[in-house]
Structures are given as structure tokens and as C-alpha cells.
Amino acid sequence: MKLVQLIGEPWDDYGLIDSGGGRKIERYGDYRFIRPEPQAMWQPASPDWDAHGEFVPASDEDGGGRWQFARDVPEAGWRLRWEEVRFTAQTTPFRHLGFFPDMAPVWRWMREQVADLPEPEVMNLFGYTGVGTLAMAAKGAKMVHVDASKKSVEAARGNAALSGLADSPVRWLVEDAAKFAAREVRRARRYDGILLDPPKYGRGPGKEIWQLEQSLPGLIADCRQLLDSDSRFLFLTVYAVRMSALAIGELVRQAFADLGGTVEAGELGVREEARGLSLPTAIFARWSR
């Protein structure tokens, strides 16, 4: 198993401006925001940050907190673009802005894996607001987008319309991701690729409980059954800090040992514009043909 890094570079509508002192400042189109970042333990490049808003975390460890705004920010969000995909960014109660910019190199890598297939079939589990789904649909992939949140799936549909992809072959499903994958196994379905970005903890629409450490092995086993010797990839991201890239890499390596191919694990990160340093954001494991 090879250890690698995937570092997201700035693009026109997004950049990590500076980081340090447990915080980071980013640009999202015309707006700049400060958010907590425990892994930015170094000193920032500049002591003075000018932002439209800052997320102030609560005193507990449950991820709560609130936004404080120095200038007006559109409450309904504003439009951003990544290559062909257009989507709405918006300040959320969960401290992020409606998408995960560190996933940009993942979107690009997935496209490369299926570039020679005329109509690849790809599933996005825990698909959130659909930027990853649309990155694939824009290149002709048939997509199955699954998320337990009706609000997130509605936002994903809205992003599809913004991108001119409303009529693309995407199945938008408000489902518990693990239960849906298990049903697909029973239906003997197969896919060319699977993207999954599970939360640390969550509840499905039927009050199903998802706990990452307990639930992930079974889901990976089901994903293996949905891929075959002609499939191209599986990409797993994990944002739970206490889990190791080596651990999830070994989980994927064992599950996919009979398929051959390559298993890699490592860290996602974002390139800081001020100094070019890499800010780690998540861990990942991936299998590719």
C-alpha cells in the first residue's frame, strides 16, 4: 500500500489565503471567511486578516458555534464555479460553506479513471450538495447520488440546474447510504466507480444510526460487491481526526485484495496562497484498476 498526498491548488473562485494560530482565512468568490482549523498550529503569514465573517466555535467539542459577520453576506448564498460545475456557496451552521474545496483533486482524479468509458456508472454515497456528482455528470457519467438529508439533495438538484445538468442521467435519492448500498448488493448491481464521504456520526431518514468506526467496515464490504474486475475506482474520504490513513487504507486493501489493482492511502490538503504550505484537511483511501 502506497502513501500519497493530494493537495488542492487555488482556483478562480476558491483559495486558502492564510492559516495559523488555529484558524484559516479563505476566499469564496468575492467573500472571505475565517474558520477554526486546529491543525494550523503554526504562525500565520499576516497578523491582520480582513474577512466578511468568522465562525466562532462553541466551548464544547460537538462542532457547534455561530457565524459573526463584519459585512453583509447573501443569506441565500452566492454562485461559484469549478470547471464546468456551478454551485451555490452559503454559510452553514456546520462551519463550512456548502461544499468541500479540498475535494477538487479527487473530482479530477475520478474523471481520469473513467475517461475512456463512453458512459460510466458511478455512485456517490453521502453525496451532500452534489458538486462531486456534477463533476462526473459533466463528463457524461451516469450517476447515483445518495444522501440522507432531503435538504442536501434539494440543494444538489439546484446545483445541477445552475450547471445546465438538470437533464443529465442522475438518480437523486434521499436514502440511508449504508442501507441503499446493501440493497444494491442484493439486486446484484455493479458500478464503474464509487465515491463515499461518510460522516463521523449521522442519522438516516428512517432514524438509522451511522457511527463511523462501527459502520464503515460493512459499507466497504458492500462497496466491494458492487465493483468487479472491470470497475475503475473506489475513493473514501474521512474527516474524523482520530482515525488514521493507514487504518482505512488497510481496510480497503483487504476488501479489494482479490481484485488486484492499486490501493493508496494518505492525506488531503489545500495549498496556502500566502506561503505555499499545505494545510491537511482529511485522510483518504482509494482503490483503482
N, C-alpha and C positions, 0 to 999 in steps of 0.2 A: 504494500500500500504506500503510495507516494503522498508526501505532504506538500501542499501548494498554497499560494495566496492568490486571491482575486481582489484587485484593488480598483475601485471605481474612480474614473477620472472626471473632472468637472465637465459639464456641458453647458450650452447656452442658457438653459432655464434652471440649472442647479449647480451649486458649488459649496463645498465646505471652506468657508473663508478663513477661519482661525479656530484654534482649540487650546485648552489648557485650564488648569485650576478647577477641574471637574465640570467644565462646561464647554459648549461649542457654539459657534455662530455660523449660520448657513444662509445662503440666498436661494429663494424660491421665486424665480421670475423677478418681479420688481420689489419683492418684500424680503426682509431679513429678520431672522428669528434666532433667539438664544434658547438652547435647551440643555438640561443636565447631561453630562457624559462622564460617568465615574472613571472610565479608562483613560481619560485625558488627564493624566497625573502630572504632566509637565507644565511649564510656564507658557502662557500664550505669547504669540509674537508681538501683540499690541496690548497695552493695558486698557485701552479705551475702545469699547465696542458700541456701535450705534445701530440699534435694531428697532423694528416696528413692534416687536413683542417678545416676551420671555415667559417660558413655562417655569413656574416656581413649584418644586415638588413638595408634597406633604411630608410631615415628620415620620410617617410610617414607611414600611418597605413594600407596600402593595401597589406602588406605581401611581398613586393619586397625586393631585395637585391642581393648579389652576393657571390660566394664562393671564398675564398682565400686559396691557398694551400701552405703548408710548405714542403711537399714531394709529389712525384708522386703518383697519384691515377688513376687506369684504367678508361679511359674516357668511354669505352663501358660497364663498370660495372664489378662486380665480383660475384661469386656464394656463396649463403648462404643456410642454411638448417634449417628447423623447423620440427622436427619429420620426417615424410615420404616426406615432401614437400621441393623441391629445387626451388630456385628462384634467380633472379638477383637483386642485390642491386646496386644503382647508385646515384650519387649526382644529384639532380634535381634543376631547377630554383625556385622551390617552397619550398626550405629549407629542405624538407625531403629526404629520400633515397629510394624511390620507394615502400615502404610498411610501415605499422604502427605496430611496435613491441608490443605496449600496447594492441593489439587485441588478443594476444596469449591466454589469459584465456577465451576469447569469443569463439575462434575456438574450444577450448577444451570443453566448456560448450555446444555448439551446437552439437558436436559429441555425448555427453552424452544424449541429449534429444531424439535422434533418433536411439540410439544404438540397440534397439530391433526390428527395422523395417528392412526388407530384402533389400529394395530399396527405401529409402525415396526420395521424390521430394522436392527440396529446391531451392529458388530463392535468388540471391544476387543482389540487386539493388545498383547502384553506385559502381560496383564491382572492379574498378581500375585495378591493376595488378594481381588480381586473387588469392592471397595467401589464403584468406578465402574460395574461391570457391574450390581450390585444397585440402584444409584441409578436406572438406566434401567429395569431389570426391574420395579421397584416401581411405575412409571408405565405398565406394560403393553407395554414394548418386548420384541420377540423378540431375544435376544442370542446372539452367538457369542463366547465367551471363550477366548482363546488364550494359553498361556504354556508355555515350555519346561520349567518346573520342576513336576514331579509334586507336590512338597510344597506349592507355592503354589496349585495347582489344588485340592488336597485342602482347604487352608485356605479357599479361596473357596467350595467346596461347604459347608463347615461354617458359614461366614458366611451363606450362603443359608438354611440350616436355622434359624439364630438369628433371621433376619429374617422367618421364615414364608414364604420364597420358594423352598423346595425343589422345589415342583412348577411353578415358572414355566418358560416356554419358553426355557431357556438350554442351549446346547451347550457343555459343558466339555471343552476339548481340550488335551491335553499334546502340543504341536507346536512346531516351529520357526516363528516368526511369519512370516518372510520367505518360507519355502517354502510355507507354507499360503496366504498371500496370492497367490503365483504360481499355485498350483493353482486357487484360486478364479477367477482371471482366465481360465485355460484352460477352466473349467467355465461361463464366461460368467455368473457370478453378479453380483448387484448388491445394494447396501446403501443405506439412507437416511442412515446416518452411520457414521463410523469414528473411534475414539479410539486413539491409539498413543502409548506412553510408552517408547521404546526406551532400553536402557542404553548406556553408552559402549562396553562390551565384554561379550560373552557367548558361551555355547556352547549349541547346541540339543541335544535328546535324542539326535540322531544324530551328535554331535560337530561340528555345523555351527558355523562361526565367524562371529560378528557383530562388526563394527567400525564404529562409528557413521559416521565420515566417508566410508568406502568403501561401506557398505551402504545408507545412508539414501536416496540418490537413486533407486536401483532400487525400493526399497519404496514410496516416494512415487509413482513412476510406476505401479506396480501398483495402489495405492490409487485413483489417478485412474481406472483402468479399471474399478474396482468401484463407482464413483459415476457418476451420469448427471444429466441436466438436471432430474430430479425429486428428486434427493437433496438433503439439507439441510446436512450439515456434514462436515468433517474437522478434528480437533483433534490437534496434535502438540506434545508437551512434550519438552524436552531439559534434562537436569541437568548436562551436561558444560560446565564453566565456560568453557573456551577457545572455545566456539562462540558465534556472535553471533545475536541475534534477527533482525537484518537478513538474515543469510545464509540461515537456514531459511525466513524469510518470502519471500525471492526464489525459493527452490527451490519452495515451494508455489505462488507466484504464477505462475511459468512453467508448472508442471504443470497448473494449473487455468485457464489463460488462456482456453481455448476454451469453458469452462462459464459464463463470466460470474460473477456473484455478487461477494462481497467477500472480500478477503484481508487479514488483520490479523496483526501480529506484536508481540511485546512481552515483558514480564516478569510472572511470577507472584510473589506475595509474600504475607506474612502480617502482619496488624496487631498490633503490640505493645500489650499491655494497659497497661503502665506509663505510656507517654507517647503512644501513638497513632501512633508512627512505623512505617514499612513496611520490613520485612526482606525483601530479594529472595531468592528460592529457586530459580528456574528461568526458562528462556526458553520461549516458545511461538510457534507459528504456527497460524492457523486459517483455513479457508475456510468460508463459509456462503452459502446461497442467498439 
